[in-house]
Amino acid sequence: MLGRGIRWVGAALALGVASVASAQESPVEKVEESTAAGSFGETGQLVISQELQFNLTYNTAGTDNFTIVLAPGADYFLRENLSVGAGVSFGQIFQEGEDATSVGLNVRLGYNLPYDKNLSLWPKLTVGFLYNKETTFLFGPDGTFFQLGAFAPIVLHPASHFFVGLGPNLDILLGDSEGLSFGVRSVVGGYF
């Protein structure tokens, strides 16, 4: 009689534990839900980012150069995955003769193409203005350019509301001299 009672108690405990376990969500499901709730590219998200760019440039004046650019910016998702933004850029141009410093402003339009919850492609088109100043002489030659650009980073989302990315960029410069600039740009940022 005691053996049969112990079996019933054991069976009741096993059923109780099984029913509680089936009613709880697994940790994987909770992570997927929390990631989905704040996934990159949702309508109304504000993105703050910092881009670092390395370019090799050829222009019609016949001078090639190497450029390093820092470009902080902000983007806003108007609709799911569709962003508009603006940024500034600060660059150093290394070239034959006198090196130059550049400062620019741009506006941009982007579209996020999610691959999965941790990876996406976020191509952006930019339109802006650049001002270059040779740095060796205070009154050296200046250059003003209209800039058309494209940047297509592959973006990794390793944690909620944080991302890093890397991709090719292309800039067309029109103005005091024309130029074509191709390089690699990285981006790091957060969104809320």
Secondary structure, DSSP 4 states (H G I P E B T S, - for coil): -HHHHHHHHHHHHHHHHHHHHHHSPPHHHHHHHHHHHT-TT-TT-EEEEEEEEEEEEEETTS-EEEEEEEEEEEEEEEETTEEEEEEEEEEEEEESSS-EEEEEEEEEEEE-EEEETTEEE--EEEEEEEEEEESSSTT--EEEEEEEEEE--EEEEEETTEEEEEEEEEEEEEESS-EEEEEEEEEEEEE-
